[in-house]
Amino acid sequence: MSAPSSPEGAASERPAARPLGVAAIGYAFMGKAHSQAWRNVGAYFDVPAVAQRVLVGRDAEAAAEAAARYGWAESATDWREVIARDDVDIVDICAPGWLHAEIAIAALEAGKHVLVEKPLSNTLPESEAMVAAAKSARERGIQSMVGFNYRRVPALAYARQLIADGRLGSVREVRASYLQDWLADPASPMTWRLRKETAGSGALGDIASHAIDQVQYLLSDTVSEASGRLHTFVTRRPGRDGAEEEVTVDDAAWGTLVLSGGAIASVEASRVALGRKNSLRIEVYGSEGSLAFDLERLNELDFLDASGPAAEQGFRRIVVTEPEHPYIGAWWPQGHVIGWEHTFTHQIRDFLLAVRDGTAPSPSFEDGLQVQRVLAAIEESAAAKSASVQL
Ligand SMILES: NC(=O)c1ccc[n+]([C@@H]2O[C@H](COP(=O)([O-])OP(=O)(O)OC[C@H]3O[C@@H](n4cnc5c(N)ncnc54)[C@H](O)[C@@H]3O)[C@@H](O)[C@H]2O)c1
């Protein structure tokens, strides 16, 4: 294990023999998923040793209980004190979006490598400030990454390779939909995810962000133009004290995206699509082949190769569990399928290797900002109710 190449900053002063100390901020949904990955990454991948030093949350008792359960040495309630610690080299931000910019910038300035959950932040100015902090930290050997974990689904990483290898010819169209139904019931209560000041946006930032990142990732391209529509079907919901509160974000979002290379993508996201629990589906259509992916069958990729005789054409199912498929070699024999949680282990594996090698991990904060720009363009177009917005 080698220390980062930085001449300055706390991370570079870490004695080579000491494991990288990790602090995670947030112990709920993503805190739990990331904790599992920190706990098992070293058992499956050849990465620098890590120590799960401290898990941070607002409620001392609940944070202590989560820390004990998820394998952290300690818990704390003040993230500022934690990022100042000399035995913390990596800060993993699993808190809501309104806290991302403040924590990430402070951690980078304190010389800590930063992994932050998506979306990068809630606003464009915050995201721009995060990119500036990341650039300056990178010059000191301090790395940063945003957690679009679906890039680490082996089938999607393999799909990207097929597209890059030209197996689809020239990509013409992409359909990406991310549908959930946990807000379908109008009696579902208010949470931070339903208030603009805490969530930034609704289905748009929460899950369309994943779909947009996938479109850009799969095609190795960037969106240059977008139009969109947002809608809130349930405009008032019960608040904590029982009184109704106004919902200030979208329940569902639609976007039409033009990519720099000429492909067109449609993106649809909803948190009220009854019956769809966590349905991320992506289809890519090229001049010589097509691909289809469904998160509910995440070990599979449907591939159509149009180069053969027309009479024999059709989608064929690739079971993405061969040792040569991305990430799979570390896990089980062929056909012994993996799950959603493995994407977080893969994400942390890639992050740790970048830290070890002193290289910039991907997706970078710049990639996260690019997704934010697309989200902002969809919002602007939706507000104007017609115009397509150049990025
Ligand atoms: N990659 C994915 O698939 C995925 C899935 C869900 C959520 N997310 C993202 O993860 C982030 C967190 O979402 P979540 O679902 O885990 O939210 P959550 O509400 O389940 O958990 C938020 C956590 O943040 C903690 N927190 C809040 N304020 C804090 C503060 N001031 N100091 C310390 N801790 C604080 C809370 O105690 C809680 O533990 C969001 O950015 C969200 O968009 C990503």
The ligand as a Tripos MOL2 file, in Angstrom:
@<TRIPOS>MOLECULE
LIG
   44    48     1     0     0
SMALL
NO_CHARGES

@<TRIPOS>ATOM
      1 N1        -26.8880    5.6190   -4.7180 N.am      1 LIG1
      2 C1        -28.1250    5.3120   -4.4070 C.2       1 LIG1
      3 O1        -28.6880    4.3580   -4.9320 O.2       1 LIG1
      4 C2        -28.8650    6.1320   -3.3920 C.ar      1 LIG1
      5 C3        -30.0520    5.6460   -2.8160 C.ar      1 LIG1
      6 C4        -30.6730    6.4190   -1.8380 C.ar      1 LIG1
      7 C5        -30.1500    7.6420   -1.4590 C.ar      1 LIG1
      8 N2        -29.0130    8.0880   -2.0610 N.ar      1 LIG1
      9 C6        -28.4350    9.3930   -1.6770 C.3       1 LIG1
     10 O2        -27.7800    9.2340   -0.4040 O.3       1 LIG1
     11 C7        -27.9070   10.4300    0.3630 C.3       1 LIG1
     12 C8        -28.5570   10.0890    1.7030 C.3       1 LIG1
     13 O3        -29.8060    9.4880    1.4340 O.3       1 LIG1
     14 P1        -30.4110    8.3620    2.3990 P.3       1 LIG1
     15 O4        -31.4700    7.6700    1.6200 O.co2     1 LIG1
     16 O5        -29.3450    7.5540    3.0260 O.co2     1 LIG1
     17 O6        -31.0960    9.3140    3.4740 O.3       1 LIG1
     18 P2        -31.6310    8.9250    4.9240 P.3       1 LIG1
     19 O7        -32.6470    9.9350    5.2760 O.co2     1 LIG1
     20 O8        -31.9800    7.4710    4.9660 O.co2     1 LIG1
     21 O9        -30.3330    9.1320    5.8240 O.3       1 LIG1
     22 C9        -29.7510   10.3870    6.0090 C.3       1 LIG1
     23 C10       -28.7120   10.2890    7.1080 C.3       1 LIG1
     24 O10       -28.0580   11.5530    7.2280 O.3       1 LIG1
     25 C11       -27.9150   11.8450    8.6020 C.3       1 LIG1
     26 N3        -27.8120   13.2950    8.8060 N.ar      1 LIG1
     27 C12       -28.6970   14.2580    8.5060 C.ar      1 LIG1
     28 N4        -28.2420   15.4530    8.9010 N.ar      1 LIG1
     29 C13       -27.0370   15.2410    9.4750 C.ar      1 LIG1
     30 C14       -26.0740   16.0740   10.0970 C.ar      1 LIG1
     31 N5        -26.2740   17.3940   10.2010 N.pl3     1 LIG1
     32 N6        -24.9420   15.4950   10.5770 N.ar      1 LIG1
     33 C15       -24.7470   14.1780   10.4660 C.ar      1 LIG1
     34 N7        -25.6170   13.3330    9.8960 N.ar      1 LIG1
     35 C16       -26.7530   13.8610    9.4120 C.ar      1 LIG1
     36 C17       -29.1610   11.2820    9.2330 C.3       1 LIG1
     37 O11       -28.9540   11.0920   10.6160 O.3       1 LIG1
     38 C18       -29.2790    9.9560    8.4800 C.3       1 LIG1
     39 O12       -28.4790    8.9730    9.1070 O.3       1 LIG1
     40 C19       -28.7120   11.4040   -0.4920 C.3       1 LIG1
     41 O13       -27.8170   12.2250   -1.1880 O.3       1 LIG1
     42 C20       -29.4580   10.4860   -1.4620 C.3       1 LIG1
     43 O14       -29.7710   11.1290   -2.6860 O.3       1 LIG1
     44 C21       -28.3640    7.3450   -2.9830 C.ar      1 LIG1
@<TRIPOS>BOND
     1     1     2 1
     2     2     3 2
     3     2     4 1
     4     4     5 ar
     5     4    44 ar
     6     5     6 ar
     7     6     7 ar
     8     7     8 ar
     9     8     9 1
    10     8    44 ar
    11     9    10 1
    12     9    42 1
    13    10    11 1
    14    11    12 1
    15    11    40 1
    16    12    13 1
    17    13    14 1
    18    14    15 2
    19    14    16 1
    20    14    17 1
    21    17    18 1
    22    18    19 2
    23    18    20 1
    24    18    21 1
    25    21    22 1
    26    22    23 1
    27    23    24 1
    28    23    38 1
    29    24    25 1
    30    25    26 1
    31    25    36 1
    32    26    27 ar
    33    26    35 ar
    34    27    28 ar
    35    28    29 ar
    36    29    30 ar
    37    29    35 ar
    38    30    31 1
    39    30    32 ar
    40    32    33 ar
    41    33    34 ar
    42    34    35 ar
    43    36    37 1
    44    36    38 1
    45    38    39 1
    46    40    41 1
    47    40    42 1
    48    42    43 1
@<TRIPOS>SUBSTRUCTURE
     1 LIG1         1 GROUP 0 **** ****
